[in-house]
Amino acid sequence: MFESKWIDKLDRNLFPFVEYPGYDQRYPAHTGMGLSKETIDTIRNTSEQLFKIFSKAVKISQQGDTTFFTNMEIPEKLWPYLNIPNAFNQPTFLSRFDFVLDKDMNIKMVEINADTPCAIIESYYGNEVYCTENNKKNVNEGEMDNLANFLMEIYKRGFYPTVDFMSGDFIAARPFVFSCFDDYIEDYGTTKFLILTMQEACDKDSMCKVENSIGFESFYNLKVDKNTGDILLPNGDCAGALYRLHPLEILIDEESDDGYPIGTKLLDGYKNNKFLMFNPPEAILMQSKAFQSLIWNLAFTDKFYTEREEDIIKRYLPPSYFSKDEIPRNMKYVEKPIWGREGLDIKIMQNNNIIFEKEVEDPGEVVRRLSKNKMYQQYIDQPKFNIRTDEGSLSGYITLSCFMLFDKASALYARFSEDPIAGTEAYWVPLYVK
């Protein structure tokens, strides 16, 4: 079998961006990457420990004052919504930690996407196709079932259902709505994949199988009742739960053509318990790049973290700083905008000299909030890997990721870039157990 033949087996209805618009080469790499069981276990165990550490910092952050939120660059309009109890008592429901490898093949956690993580189709579906077609052991074996159970748990809690005692069925008072901008193929594909997974889980559970209880509505068409804060659907129903694949730091400032503040009114509805939101607003605290600087500082603050937690931070997080003035002399570091996305405006520097600056094709197309400040993180010198793609054989860098379903580690994912900072040009690399 030719190395790329397995890519033909990917269902384009489930995975519509294998051939990504605007790119000549297909998104999946031809070859996968093998990980030892020890590395797999380390990534998952570390992710669970880091999640607890991040969650602990979220709790104190939610009590922050004006100065704190300003320094963290949290949009002021979001402040009233960051301390609302949610149904699962978790700062985020679905998140993804990103790691790089150092020269000794140790993992270092460099980012978390706690608000709108993607790469779900690749990890939960595509990885299985690669491993099946190439007779490899899937690193994510069983994780599709875990994702389905996770979504079912959110579904049941999001509805506050009643029971029809004649049929024994749960009856949802309001639909579970998934939303994104439907002209962005990656977000739309990811959203539809999650809908399908939730629907299939519902079909297997007779106690919560309710017709037309799960659906999609484009953010272009999403309407909020000006009086009640309810999410209004075209058929006259109101949503009981909302999954939104749209960054909260952008959504909060959005208005309709006639000046109606859609973002704040949507969050008012959430605050008034009109619907469950997935992910909840407080996920934005972890999403801020400055949050990693906060955690690094807290690791050196007496009595906040346990000795064990401090050891985890110092072992797996690169030193991270709020200001250039804090950076040790001669340290090579990465300068990141607090609300940066897709590698845009990220620089690798040393003593204020630029060593590498990420070039992003069509930077105006990157949806992001403009940042006032930067965070500064020690740069990790990484080993290079070779992979095969439609371009041929390439040499570059691997980023490894671990999804979190609430506080439990789940599917692993890898992307490859010829640059030390990955962006929209990155390839997806399937993973298997060595």
N, C-alpha and C positions, 0 to 999 in steps of 0.2 A: 504493500500500500504506500502510495506517495504521502509524504508528510502532511500535505495540506488537504488530503481527501476528506478527513474527518470534518472539516469546516462545512462541506456540502451537506452534512447530516444535521446541521443546526436548523431548526424550524424558524424561518424568517417571520412567521406570524407571532411567535413567542419572542424572538430576538431580532427585531426589525432593523437594527443598526450594525449588523455584521458588515454590510457595505455602507460605510458612513458617508452621508452626503458631504461633498466637498473634498473628499480624500480619494486618491487613486487606488490606494491599497486597502485591503480588508483589515478590519480591526483586530481579529484574533491572530496571534502568532501561530506559525505552523507547528512549532515544537513546544512541549510543556517543560516544566521545571520540577525536578524531584526534591522533596524535602524529607529529611529523616523524621522518624516518629518523635525523637527527642526535640527537634526544632518545632514541630507541630504542637507538641504538648507545651513547650515553653511559650510559644506565641499565645496560645489560648489561656494558659494559667496566668501569664503576665497581664493579659487584657482584662481578665476578671479582677485581678488585684488593683490594676490601674483604675478600673471603673469605680471601685469602692473609694479609692483615693480622690478621684475627681468628684464623686457624689458628695463626699464629706465637705469638699471645698464649696460646692454649690450651695449647701445648706447655710453656710455663713455668708456667702455672697448674696443670697436672697434677702438678707437683712441689711444689705449695704446702704450707705447714705448717698447723698448727691455727689460728694467728692469721689467716692468709690466707683459708682457707675460711670461718672465722667471719665475717670482715669482708665477704666476698662473699655471706654468708648462704646458703651451700650446706648443705643438711641433713646433719648429722653422719653419719647412717646411709649416706649416699651416698659418703662419702670413700673407702672401700676399693675402689670400683668405677670410679674416674675415671682410672685409668692402666693400663687393660688394652688391649694391642694388638688392633686389630680388622682384619678381613680386607682393608680398603681403605686403611688408614692415613690416614683422614680423620676430623676431629672430629665431623662429621655427614654424613649421606648426602643427605637431602632437606631443604632449608631455604628460607627466604624473607626477603629484605630488604625493608623498607618505607621509602619515601621520601615526603617532602612537597616542594612547590615553594615557593620564596621569591618575593617580589614581582618579581624579575627573571627568573623562570622557571628558576632553577637548582635542581637537585635536592639535597636534604639527607637523609641517611639517619638515621632516627629510631628504628628498632627492627629486630631480627632475631628470627624464630621459627625456632630451630634444632632444636627438639625435636618439636613436633607441628603443623607447618604445615597449614592448610586452604586453601580457595579453589582446589583443584586441578581440580575438575570445571569450574568457571567458566572457568578459564584455558586448559585443554587441550581441552575439548570445547565449552563454551558459546560461547566467543569465535568459534570457527569457524562455528557456526550463525548467529550475528549477522552475520558478514561475508559469508557465502554468501547469506543472504536479503536483504541490503542492498547487494550488489555492491560491497563494500569489500575492500581488501587486508588480510588478517589479519596483525597484528603477530606472531602466534605460529605462523605457517606453518612446518610441519615439526617443531614442538616435540612433537607427539603421538608421532611416530616416535622422537624422542630420549628421551621418557619411557619408551616401550616397551623401547628398547634398554637404558636404565638399569636398569629392573626386571629385564630378562633377565640382565644382568650380576650383579645381586645374587642372583637365583635360582640361577644356576650356582654362584656362590661359596658360597652358603648351604647347599648340599646336600653338598658334598664327594662328588659322585656317582662311582659306578663304571660300568663299561661292560659291557653284555651283548654278548659277542662273537658270539652267534648272530644277534641282531637289529641290532646296532650302536647300540642306544639307550642313553642314559644312564639309570641307575637310581638314583633318589634314596633314600637310606637312611631319611630321615625327611621328613614333609611340611613345607611352608612355610605357616605359620599367620598369618593376619591377624586382629587383634583390636581391638575397641573395645566400648563399651557400646551395645548394639543398640537401646536405646530413645531414643538421641539421634540424631535424623534426619540432621543434618549430618555427624557423625562416621561414622555407619553408611553413608550414601551415599558419602562419600569413600573409605572402606575398601573397599566393594564395587566402586567404580570402579577402584581400584588392582588389586584381584584380577582383574577382567575384563581389564584392560590386560595384566597379567602372563600370564594364561591365553592370551590371543590371541597374544601374542608367542611363547609356548611352542608353540602349535599350528602356527606357521610355521617352527619350528626342529625338524627331525626328530631332531636329536641330543639333545634334552632334553625331548621330549614324553613325559611319564610320567603315566599316569592317576591321578587323585585325589591329585596331589602338591601341590596348592595349595588351601587351604580357609579357612573362617572359623570362629572360635569367639568367642562373646561373653565379655567380661571377667567377666561374672557367672558363667560356667561354667568359667573357666580354673582348672586345678588344677596344683599343683606337688608332685611327689613329695617327701615329707618326708625321705627317705633319700638320694636321688640328685640332687635338684634338677632333674630332667627335667620338662618341661611335658607333662602327661598329657592325652590327648585321649579323648573318649567311646568311640571304637572300640578303645582299648587302645594306639594308637600314641603315640609321643613326637615332639614337634615338633623339627625340625632348624633352623628359623629362625622368628623372631617379629617381625612388624610390629605395633607397638603405637601406637594413636592414643589415648593416655592420658598426661597430663603426669607425667613422672618424679618431680617434686618432690612430687606427691600420692601416686603409686603407692608410693613408698618407705615410707610410714607405714601402708599399708593392711594390715588383718588380717582373718582370717575370723571368723565368728560365735563360734567357740570359741577365739579368741585366737591363731591360727596366723599368724605374720608373713609374709603372702604376698609383700609387696614385697621384703623382704630375701632371702627364700628364692629368689625368681625371679632376683634378681641374683646370688645364690650360684651358681645353675645356669649363668648366663651366664659368670661368672668361671671356672667349672670346665669351660668349653668344651663345654657340653651343647647349645648352640644359638647361632646368630648373632642379634643384636638390631639392629633397624632402627627408629629411630635408636639409635646406641650411647649408653651412659650419659654419656660426656664431653660430649655435646651440651648438657647442662644448664649447663655453664660459660658457653657463649655465650648461652644463654637468659636467664640472670640479667641483669636491667637494669643491675646494677652493673658488668657487664663492659664496657659502653661507657665508663663513667667510668675504668675501668682502662686502656683503650686510649687515651683522651684524655690521661691522665697519662703513659703510656709514650711518647707522641709528643714529650714534652718531656724524656725521659730519654736522655742521651747513649748512643749506640752500640747501642740496642736495635733501633729501626727505621732503615732506610736513609733518606737524605734524600728520595728519591722517595716512600717510604711515608709519611713524616711530612707531606709535601705533600698526599697523598691524604686523610689523616686530617683535616688542618686545613681542607681545601677542602670535604669532603663530610660530615663529622660535626659536628653542632653541639657547642660546648663542653659537656662533661658532668662533673659533680662528685659526689663522695661526700658532701659536707657543705654545708650552707647557708653556712658560714663561708668557703667557697672562692669563692662566687659574686660576681662584680664588682658593685659598687653600681649600682643602677638598671637592672640587666639584667632583662628579662622572661624568666621561666623556667617550665619545666614540672616539677612535682613528681610523681614516679611511684613507687608501691610497687615494691619489687624483684621481687615475684612477682605483680604486677598483671596482670589480663586484662580484655578487653572494655571498657577505659576506666574501670573502677571505681576510685574514690578518686584519680583524676588531677585535678590542679589546675593552672591557669595563674596565676602569681603575679608580683608585683613588690614588692620591699622588704617582704616578709612580708605583703603585702596580697593577698587572693584576687581575681583579675580574672574568672576563670571556673572553675566546678567542674562536672565531668561528672556528670550525673544519669543513673543507670542504672535502668531499669525492672526490678523484681524482682531486686535485687542479691543476694539469698540464693540465686538460681538460678545465679549465676556460679561455676563450679568453679575454685577457686584455692587456693593456699597463703597463709595469712596472713603478711604481711611485718612484720618488726620495724623495718626501716629503709627509707629512700627514696633515690632517686637524683635529681639535679637537672640539667636539661638546658636550654640556651638555647632559648627559644620562637622559632619561625620564623614571622614574619608572612607569611600566605599569601594568594594571590589567590583570589577567589571565582569559581565556575563555575555555570552554569545547566544543569540537566538536566530531562528530563521523566520522570515516574514515574506510577504509578497514582494518586498523590495530586495530580498536576498538575505544574506547573512549579515547581521548587525552586531556591533559590540556596544554595550552600554550598561545601564544601571537598573536594578530591580527594587521596587517598593512592594513590601508585603503588607497585607491588611487583614484585620480580623473583625468580622461583624459581631455586634452584641445585640441579643434579643433580651431586652431589659438588662439584667446584670449577668446574663449567661453568655459565654463565648460561643460563637457559632461558626459560620462558613469563613474560609480563608480565600483570599484573592491576591493576585499579583499583577502589576503593570510594569512595562518596560519602556525606557526612554534612552536615547543616545545621550541626552543631557543629564547632568547630575540633579537637575530640578525637572520633574515631570510636569507636562502640561497636556493640552488637548491632543497633541500628536502621539501620545503614549499608546502602546499596544497592550492588549490583554494577553497574559500568559497563563494558560491552565496549569494547575498544580496536581501532583500525584505523590503518593507515598513511595519513597525509595525502597 
